[in-house]
Amino acid sequence: MTELHLPWLEICVVLPLVGALWVGRIKDSNLARLHCLFFMLLTFTFALGTWLDFVAMRASEAQDRFHLTSRLFDREIFQIDELSAPLLPLTALLFALTTIATVRAKARRFSFSWTLLSAAITLATFSCKEPWLIIVLLSLATIPPFLELRARGRSAGMYVAHMGLFIALMVIGWGVVQSEGTDLKVHSLWAVLPLLGAVFIRCGIAPFHCWVTDLFEKATFGTAILYVTPLAGVYAAARLVLPIAPAEVMRTMGLISLFTAVYAGAMALVQTDARRLFCYLFLSHAAVILVGLEMVTVQGLTGALCVWISVGLSLTGLGLTMRAIEARHGRLQLNQYHGLYEHMPMLAVCFMLMGLSSVGFPGTMGYVGAELLVDGAVETYPFVGVAVVLAAALNGIAIVHAYFLLFTGKRHITSVSLRMGRREKVALLTLVTLLLAGGIAPQLNIGARHHAAEELLKQRGPLIETEHDHANSPWWAPRLIAPQTASEHPLPMPVSNEQD
């Protein structure tokens, strides 16, 4: 396996861990925020170096050069491939920008030490390919939000019940996989269904979505955003379910996720609380990405992986924008007009840009990925493509509706300035720049995600179906399995109507 030039992965995990221990001793919230920001920016620098080093080597997999963890545990723990390499700088950036955008009004309630610990666990999860280690790390990631709920004196029953079931299903499912033998390409439903249930719980697929709204209602907005937007549940699906699941299970996952995507989009239209609106937008987008994983074709999977990156950036930006408005206005209700545009025009523009980017508006990073996902869905089953488009339309309408309620409709009178601060401008404008740059020049993201999709499909080996069998069989019928490789599914290039 190719070795990185430096122990980037270990440094990315150790830095926020050391930062958590250091910041935990600081009592002053503003000083803690500055120290947390230092560690997160340093972590982002090394995470970006990891990705650039991996890209420069043109390798399919890589591990650290000095093998520090292998000397302690007698095995190599941290490895990256084309799926996980860009997720490291993405995750570090989301944590760093959330720290930057935390104003003094929020700093007193936002735990910076637990944020650094969550960053370390999430980065370790995305740096790992060993199933049992992924399960352990995903289980550990549930602890910081629980401790925050307890520290705030809020009931954690809903969260504990769902996360406890999530952990139990992962352990049971992969235990059955090991008992059946990890060399098998297809495992029984007794092994796959618990893992699929765990993925549904972590991603908030209906009917396991109520913990998400409960978390956003009771935890701090920043903690809730950072727990869901890296989409660790999708990573679990790609590592634990996709390589071993039969085609019938993948179809079931897609149909249930498709229902959740449309249902959550419809629910977003009728929410009267801004945080609940954000929850249902997240649930709809996470479900759409799982629909892309279900297609098991290079085009659909490439689209899903591209949407994963764009949704992580855009929804984090949307959440930080709403968090900044809350810091000035209090909890936002969507049952009346607020007329805030005159006092916070830049926040209004960021709200609209982030929201539209999340649904794949032309000119943003999510546009090409959404097109690939829809095209792959239409080629698979026409009704799936229609449902994906319907979910995106509902989400777009909900975002525009919320924009008019928050920023138009009446004149808001106040004697206090509500404009963005310098730190919030840095965080939000960074995300806007990335989203617009990704829309103007999407080739880097599309190419990297295309190779990642091919590698994921190679793991399924003979489970990959031919396009002919896939397109001509009804959705309820069993499908034939053809032994072919993912390289036989090149990413189709867009053509004009005249060429058609």
N, C-alpha and C positions, 0 to 999 in steps of 0.2 A: 504494500500500500504506500502511496506517495506521502512523504513527510513534509510538513510546513517548515519554513525556514526558522521560525521561532515558536516557543510554546504558547501560541496565541490563545488557544482554547482554555488552558488552565489559568492564564492571566485574566481572561474575561470573566471567569467564575470566581477567582480568588479576590480580585479587586473589590467588587461590591460586598463580598463577605467581610473583608477587612473593614470596608467603609461602614457596614452595619454595626460592627463592634465599636468602632470609633465614634460614630454619630450617636449611638445609643447612650453614651456617657455625657452628651451635651444637653443641658437643660434649656438653654435659650433657643427658641424656635427659629429665629432668623439666622443665628449662627449655625444651627443644625442644617438649615436649608442650604447655606453656602458650602458647607463641608460635603453634604450629600451631592450637590451639583458638581463639585470638583471630582468626586469619585465616579459619578455617572458619565461625565464628559471624558474622563480618562478611560473608562470602560468602553465607551463608544469608539474612541480612537483605536483601541486594540481590536474591537469587533470589526471595525472597518478595515483594519490591517489584515485581519483573518480572511475576510472576503476577497480583498484585492490580491493577497498572496495566493489564495486558492484559484482565482480566475487566471492569474499570470501563469500558473503551472499547467493549466488546461487539463486538470485531472478530474476523474469521476468521483474519487474518494480521497480523503486525506486525513492524517492524524498528526499530533504534535511531534516535534522533532526530538525532544529530550525525554519524552515518556516518563514524566515525573509521577503521574498517578499510577502507571503500571508498576513502578517500583514499590508502591505502597500496597496495592491491591492485587498484584500478580496478574493483572489483565489490563488491556487497553480500554479505558472508559470513554474518552472523548474522541469522537470521529465526526466528520462532516462530509456531506456530499452536495450535489447540485440542488437538492431540495432545501437543505438546512443552511447552507452557506449564507445566502442573503438574509435569512431570518435573524441572524445574530446582530448585524448593524441595525436592522429594522427595530428589533426589540430594545436594544440599548438606546436608540434614538428616541423611541416613544417614552421610555422612562426618563431620559434626560430632559426632553422638552416638557414633560409634565412637571418635573421639578422646577424648571425655569419659570413656567407659567403659574406657579403657586404663589399667590399674593399673600400679604401679611394676614388678611382676614381669614384665609384658609390655612395658613401655616400652623396656627395654634392647634388645629384639629387633625392635621395630616401628619402621620408618623413617617418621618424620613428614614429612620433605621429599619422599620419593617419594609419600606419601599425598596431599600437596597437589598435586603434579604430576598424579597420577591424577585428582584431583577436577577440575582445570582441563581436562584432556582430555575427561573424561566430560561436563562441563557444555558444553564447546564442541561436542561431538557432538550433544547434545540441542538445541543452539541453531542447528543447521545443517540445511538442506534440500537443499543441492547434493550430488548423489550422489558426485562425486569427492572432495569435501571430507569427506563422511562416511566414505568408504573410507580416506582418509589418516588421519583421526582414530582410527578403529577400529584401524588398524594401529599407530599410535603408542601406543594404550592397552595393547598387549601388551608394551611394553618394561619398565615398572616391575616387574611380577611376575617377569619373566625376570632382571632385575638383582638382585632380592632372592634368587632361587634361587641365583644365582652367588655372591652375597655370603655366603650361608649354607653354601656348599660342597656344595649338593645337585645331583644330576643333573637337568638341564633338557631332556634329549632328548625325552621324551614331549611336554612343553609346546611346545618349539620346532617339532617336527614338525607338530603339529596347528595351531598358530598360523601357521606358514609356509604350510601348505596353505590355511588360511582366507584369508590375505591374497592368495595367488595366485589363488584362485577368484574373489574379489571383483574383482580387477583384470581377469581374463580375461572374466568375465561382463559387467561394465559396458563393457569395451572392445568386445565384440560388440554390445551394445545401441547404442553410439554409431555403430558401423559400419553398423548397420541403419537408423539414424535415430531420434532420440529422439521424433519426432512420432508414431510408431506407437503405437497403443493395445495391440496384442498383439505380442509378440516371439517369435522362434523358440526352440525348446528349447536350441539352442546358446548362447543368451544367458541364458535363465532358469535352466537346470539348474546351471551353476556358481554363480550367486548363491544358489540354494536350498541347494546343498551347503555354501556358506560359512555360511549361517544355521544349518544343522544342526550344523556344527562349533562355532560360537560358543555355541549354546544347549545343546550337549551331547546332541543327539539320537542315539540308538543307530543305528549302532555307533560313533559318534564321541564317546562320553561318558567314555572312560577318562582323558582329560587332566584332567577336573574332579576326580576322586578323587585323581589324582597331585598336582595343585596343592594340595589341602587337606592331603595327607599331608606335603608337603615345605615349603610356605610357611608364614608365620605365619597364624594363624586370621583376624586382622583384615584382612590384605591379600587373602586368598582371598575373604572375605565381600564386601568392597567391589568386587572384580572381577566378581562374578557377580550380586549382588542388584539392581543397577540395571537388569538385563536389556537390555543394549545390543544383544544379538543379536535380540531381538524388535523393537527400534527399526529395525535394519537390514532386517528382514523387512517392516516397515510402509513403509519409505521406498524400498527397492530392489526388492522382489519383488511386493508386493501391487498396485502400480499397473500393472504390465506383464505379470503372469503369466496364462496361459490358465487356464480353469476346471479343465482336467484336471490341470495342475500343482498348483493349489491343493488339489484333492482328494487328490493323492498326498502333499503335505505334511501334510495333515490325518491321513491314514491312518497314515503313518510316525510322526507325533507322537503319535497315539493309542496305538499300540503301545508307544512309549517311556514314556508316562504310566503305563500299567498295569504295564509291566515294572519301571520304577523304583520304583513303589509297592510291588510285590512284593519287590523287592530290599531296600527299606528295612526290611521286616519281619524279615529274617534277618541284619542287620548286627550285628557284635560290637564295632565301634568307633564312637564317637559322631560323629566327624567324617565318616565314610563315611555314616552315617545322614543327616546334614545334606545331604551331597552328593546322595543319591538323592531326598530330599525336594525339593531345588531342581530336579533334573532332571525330576521328575514335574510340578511346577508350571509350569516353563517350557514343557514339552510341551503341557500343557493350554491355556496361553495361545495357542500356535501353532494348536491345534485350533480355538479361537475365531476366529482370523484366517482360517482356511480356509473358514469357513461363508459369508463374504461376504454376510451379512445384517446389518441394523442391530442386531437383538436380540442375536445371537451375538457380534458384534464389540463392542458396548457391554459385554456381560458380560466379554469377554476383557480389554478396557481397564480395567475396574473391578478385575478380579482382579489385573492388573499392578500397580496401586497398592497394593492390600492385601497382596499377596505380597511386594512390596519392603519394606514396613514390618514385616510379621510375621516373615518369614524373617531379616531383619536382627536383629530383636529376639531371635528364637530363637538365632541364632548368637552374639550378644553374651551371652546368658544362659549358653550352653554354654562360651563363652570365660571368663566369670567363674568358673564352676565349675572349669574346668581350672586357672585361676590359683591355686586353693586346694587342689585335689586331684590335679593332674596329668592326663595323658591319660586320658580316660574310656573304660572298657571296658564293654560291655553283655552280658557273659557271666556276670555275678553281680550280686547285690543289694548296694547301697552304703549305703542307709539314711541319706541326707543331709538329710532333711526337717527333723529336729529342729534341725540346725545352720544351715540356710539356708532357712527357710520362704518368704521373699519370692522368692528365686530359684526355688523350686519352683512358686510360683503364677505367676510370669512365664513359666516354661517351659511350663506347661500353657496359659496364655492365648495366648501367641504361637503355639504349635503348633496349637491348635484354631482360632484365627483364620485361619491359613494355609489350612485346609481348608474355610473357610466356615461356621463354627459360628454358630448363630443369636445375634443380639445383637452381632456383631462386623462390622467393615467388609467383610469378604469374603463375608458371607452373601448380600446382594442380588446382587452381581456373579456369584457362583457359581450362584445360581438363574437369572439371566438366561442365563448360558452354557449351563447344562443344558437349559433350556427351548428355547433356540435350537438346540441339538444334537438334541434329540428331534424338533423340527419338521423339521429337515433330514433326518436318518436316525435311526430309533429305536435302532439298535445303537450309534451314536455316543454318544447320551445315556447309554445303559446303561454303556458303557465309561468315560465321564467320571465317572459316579457311583461305579463300581468303583474307579477310581484314587483318588478322594477318600476312599473308605472304607478302602482299604489304607493311605493316608497317615495317616488318623486313628488306625487301630489301631496303626500303628508308633509314633506319638507317645505314645499312652497306655501302650503296652508299655515304651517307653524311660523314661517318667515313673516307672513302678512300679520299674523296675530301679535307677534313680538315687536315688530318694528314699524308698523303702519297703523292706520285707523283712527288715531287721535293725537293730540299734542300732549306730550308728557312734560310736566312742569317740575323742575327741581333747581335748587340753588347750588348743588354740588356737582362737580365735574364727573362724568361717567365714562370718559374716554379711556382707551386702552393705555396701560402702562408700558414702559420700555420692555420689561421682561416678557409680557404677553405678546408684544409685537414681534419679538425675536422668535418665540416659539411658533406662533401661528403663521407668520410670514415664511418661516422655514418650511412648514408643511405645505403651504400654498405653492411655494416655488417648486418643491419636489413634485407635487401633483401636476402642475402645469408643464414642467420640464418632461415628466414622463409621458404626457399627452402629445407634446411636440415631437419628441424623439423616443418612441416606444421600443425601438429595435433591441436595445440592451436587455430590457426586462423580458420581452417576448422570447428572444433567443435563449436566455438562461432558463426560463420556465419551460420552454419546449424541450430542452435537453433533460431537465428534471423529470418531465412527464414521461419521456422515453425510458429513463432509468427506472421509474416506478413501475411502468408496465412490463419491463423486462423481468422484474421480480415475480410477476405473476406467471411468466413463462407460457406454457400451453393453455393458460386460462383465457388468453386474449382471443377475441372473436374476430372473424373476418367482417369487413364492412358489408359484404353482400348478405351474409347470414343475419347480421345485426339489423340491416335496413329493411329486409323483406319479410321478417317474421313479425307477427303481431306481438304487442307488448305482454300479453298474458301467456304466450306460448313458450315452452322450453327452447333454448337456443343451442345450436351445435357449437362445439368448441374446436377451433382449428389451431394446430401447432405452428405458430408463426411468431416472429419477433416484432418488437415495437418499431424497428427501423422500416418495416414495410408500411407504416402509416405516416408518411411525410405530412408536415403541417401545410395545409392548402393555402395558397396565396390568394388574396382578393383579386377578382377579375371584374371587368366592366360588363355591362349588359350586352354590348356589341360583341364581345368575345364569346359570351354564352350563346 
